[in-house]
Structures are given as structure tokens and as C-alpha cells.
Amino acid sequence: MADIESLLKETRVFKPGREFSRKANWNKKTISEYRKLGEKNPERFWKKMALENVSWFTKPKKSLEWKAPTAKWFADGRVNVSYNCLDRHIEGKNAWRKNKAAIIWEGEPGDTRVITYKQLHREVCKFANVLKSLGVKRGDRVALYMPLIPELAIAMLSCTRIGAPHSIVFGGFSSEALRDRLDDAGAKVVVTADGGYRRGAPLPLKPAVDAALEGSTSVEKVVVVGRSRASVPMRWQRDFWWDDLMKVASPDCPPAKLPAEHPLFILYTSGTTGKPKGILHTTGGYLTHVATTSKAIFDLKEDDTYWCTADIGWITGHSYVIYGILANGATTLMYEGVPTHPEPDRWWDIIERWGVTIFYTAPTAIRTFIRLGEEHPKKHDLSSLRLLGTVGEPINPEAWTWYNRVIGKKNCPIVDTWWQTETGGIMISPLPGAVSTKPGSATLPFPGINPEIYTEEGEPADPPSGGFLVVRRPWPGMLRGIWGDKKRFKETYWGNYPNTYFTGDGAHRDKEGYFWIMGRVDDVMNISGHRIGTMEVESALVSHETVAESAVVGRPDEITGTAIVAFVTPKAGTNVDATLKKTLTKHVAREIGPIAKPADIRFTEALPKTRSGKIMRRLLRDLAAGKETVGDTSTLEDLNVLARLRESDED
Ligand code: PRX
């Protein structure tokens, strides 16, 4: 509550610059028209966007068909994502873009590649043929477990070309996590690399794939990109080098004319149970949503160099490193490594060297750079920048102000964009040419999007008010389901309020209708802008032989937003010492990945529970945040005392 209050004390308002507004893709007049249409008839608004921003083989006549919770958008249209991201920029009136950079890529060791639209088209067609030659058919799932290298973009677009949904698994996930995702999606092919570079050293990936494929699996073939040139064992007739397959592949591969509701990709994200959810997105609606928002919110122009720092393993990378950006024929920059390697000014150096004009990153990164000191960005000429964005977590006004002053030189609008893996594209954000910003607020809904604040009882609350963030009407980029789990889809998102999507976030709306996102209200933590379920970490902990029971909560952290704190009850006879802490931390990293490592593990002989056996999470959250002052809380007795003290409260 204290955080909410301090956020809401923020009263500064920043108006869009006149020059920026005048040149913006969506000026004030357009926006006011679109807002009106979006409110009156969102289906008509989105159909207009679909026809304006997407090229169709068969133009849709239909807009939305909605039978809660199943939405179909533009269902009678036929479309292909790779055609929209590539072919239409090298033929017809935009053919001049053929030699424009589609991807500017920089590896961590400093190697670079610039790939034009024509070159990217050729590579994508070839790899699409490779996939076909490996037996991939329309509808088959292809898993991508790769570093941030151009081949990842090529593989994604190739999948879309032939209608094989991809499932990208972030390279930081462990072989266990990869195995779960491969099994759940029933992937037929995995594309990986020998390794990528992180913090100056090659980080192996192929061994994790080998471990994940032990025993029976749906995976038939593995394609390996040679990136780190580490020596990796290749299994006869299962594993193939990317280069060997590409050498003999034909560059001729017509795009599949897919129905708009054809599955485009699955992306796993954490929920409130131990099992990650495979979020399913489809083709025409998703493409309409990301292409339209990219054009309006990032104001993409022909001469922009756009850089989103997200890894493609997350939704931000799918929607706003690749699909939305290439659909607009813009230049997207990809950087493989860590932000501070070899020096803390690596990012600012990249911006200066490539002349980046639009920069989109996460508040966690901004807070890290604040701590590292202003001298690093100040060494570089950042004057090419004209627009800044943030995503993934609430931005505290201090970080916003620093971003505005030190990076934007008070000359760049900041778009704080709220959305989720499930929403596919941005939902709440300033439109940079028209909406005044307030530090810490994602401002107003995008036209055609209907978020609302609901009270606990499920009543819409008039602003100013705080409560649960919901979306009342379907939108084109929304998830179409959880892979293989209709029941969970219904319960998680549509079970709380009739016909209404529940986001899992709490938010406040001020009297001008501005949204202030307060973070998750469920058992999902937001660590450095990435979602980790408390249950996932708990299951990882109890899978260790020394752990009887565990409860995991988040505590506020200055840099990462939230840090993971685990309360662990060891099995009788376990030797509890600092080594056990290390062992368990490593174990979680092995089970899930380094991002899920607890910042703190506290051992206790019992966990505080309600009479009905529910763990008292609120109490543990207070303990983890250091708010509880009743004695030494790391021991059993104290926890029990606290438990008794709070029992009535929690029941
Ligand atoms: O809690 C919200 C937070 O990130 C969650 C979605 O996480 P994920 O699906 O991993 O996608 C992150 C990138 C889109 C949301 O439920 N979140 C995202 N953007 C913001 C945010 N919180 C506050 N402000 C934002 N701009």
C-alpha cells in the first residue's frame, strides 16, 4: 500500500513536443477519430486496422465472432505472417526496401551482421524448405531454443511461412524446463545452437537439448546452428548442422495462405500452479494488433533504427523485436549479450554506433544503469534517440525521470506500455504524439481496447479508484487458449467475471482515466520484468531430497522489482548450513533456470498455516520484506507465534 500511495503522489505531467506531434504517424486528429470509433464500434475499428496494416491473400469480411471465451478475428481472411514481414517489402510499391536493413545484429564478442529484407527473405525461404525436408507439416510444432542470433529470427519467420507454430524456449531455461515444454507442445523438431555468448564466455545450449531429449520424446530432428564453435556431440540421423542443410536448400518457397485463426505460436509463461501455461496465439488478429501498435506507439518511420532489448524468448521479443517491427518494414536491432559486457556502457555505445532512434527496454535495466552511474551514458552521443519505451513492470517515477533526463535528454517522449504474454500486443500506453505522460502511469488504453477496474465484488469502479484490472471486450491479439488445457484457460482468465478477461494485475485509475499498474495480485512474481510462479519454485525446491516443504514469496527489490524468498522446511536429519542454501539455489537453477534462483532461503521447522492448512502467504511476504518485527523470525517458535497471532486474520 505504501508503494501505491507514493506512486499516486506523482503529479508531474509531460506534454508531447509540438514537433513530435506534428510528424507523428498518428496525429491528434487521427487518434481522436480512432478513439471514437474504437469506443463506439471496436470491431469496425480493428477491421479497419486489419485492412490498413496487414496484406491479405483473401481480405476478411468478418471482424469478431465471440462466444465466450472463444474469439475468432477476421476468420474468413487468408494471410501469412512472413509474407507481411518480408515479401511485401521487396515487391510492388515497396520494392525499394529490398536492400534496406531488416536486422542489424551485434554479437556479444563484437561481431556484427546486417541483413537486408531481400537477404532475410531468401534465408527464410531456404529454412522453410529445410523444415519441410525434415518432415515438418502445417500445424506441426517446432521448438526454438537459441541464443539471440539472426538464425532465431530466420527460424521463426520460416515456421510462419509454412504454418508450423513455433514454441520458443528462452535460452536461460534449464534442460528440465525445456523438456517439460517440448513434451507439452509435442514438438517435432528443435532448432538450437552449440551455444551463445554471455558475459564474455560461450554458454552451451546443445547439451541441454541432448539432456532434454533423453528417453522417449516427440522430437524427431534437431538442427544446430554453429555459433560458439564449441565441440558438441551430434547424434547420427537426428542432429544436423544448420549450414549443411541450408547449403542444399532451395530459396523458392511460396508462403502458405493460412486461415486467420491458424495457430501462429505457443509461448510458455508462469501461472499460479507449478506447470507453465502454453499461451496460444493465432495469425491474423495477432498480426493486426502488433503491426498497428508498432506503427502508432513506436511511431516507426522509414529511416528509424529501432532497438528493443528484450530476448526473443519472451513475448516482447516476439511482438516488438520481430513481428510488429518487420511488418512495418522497419530496421530492428538485436544484441546478443549482457548489457554491461565488456564495460557498463555497452548499450550506450551500441546506440551511438548504430544511431538508434527508438529504444524500448525494461525498468529493471534502467534501475541497474542508475546504480552504475550517469558517467557511462554520458560518454556517448545519444542524440539520435527520439522515442523511449518501457515494458514488463511498473516503473518507479525516479527511474522514469532518470530515463527521461539522462537517456532522452528531456527530448524524447516515453511510452510506458502495459501488456502481457496473453494479450499478444500492447494494451495500455501513451500515443507519443498526443497523450501527456505522467511518470509511473501507462496512461490510456489503445483505441479499441477496453480495460476496466473492477472491485473485489466484480463491479466496475468509477475513477478515481483501485482494484482488479480486467478487459471487457475481446481484442485481436488476445490468446486463443492454453495449449491442451481448455479448462485451465477458462478458469484462469474467464472464471472470475462473466465474459470478462482477468489480467491478474491490480491497478488504479485516476480521475483523468489514467491507469497506474500496481503489479500482480495472484501468486505470480515479476522478477526483472519476467514472470515466475511461486508454485514453480516451490515444486523445484521440494523435488530436492532434503526438502520436506517450502513456501515461496516475493519481496520488493530496488533493482529487480521483486526478489524471490524461499521458506524451506528440511527433512528430519538434514544438516542445515550455508552449503545447503547453495545446494538448493543451484538445484532451482537446474530445475527451472538461473532467473528463478531465490535471493534468500530461510530454513524453518514448520511453515505458518491456517487451521485449514493453507500457508499464510501474506505473513511470509511481510516476513520476507522485513516488515515483521516479532523477535527472530527465522526459528520455528517465532513462526508459530506469528502464525497464532495471525490465524484469525487469515481465516
Ligand atoms: O504485471 C504486469 C507486468 O508484467 C506482466 C506480464 O508479464 P509477461 O506476460 O511476462 O509480459 C511482460 C511483457 C509484456 C503484467 O501482468 N507488466 C507488463 N508491462 C507493465 C507491467 N506492469 C506495469 N507496467 C507495465 N508497463
Residues whose N, C-alpha, C, O or C-beta is under 5 A from the ligand:
A	BS01	PRX	T316 T390 V391 G392 E393 P394 D416 T417 W418 W419 Q420 T421 E422 A442 T503 D505 I517 G519 R520 G529 H530 R531
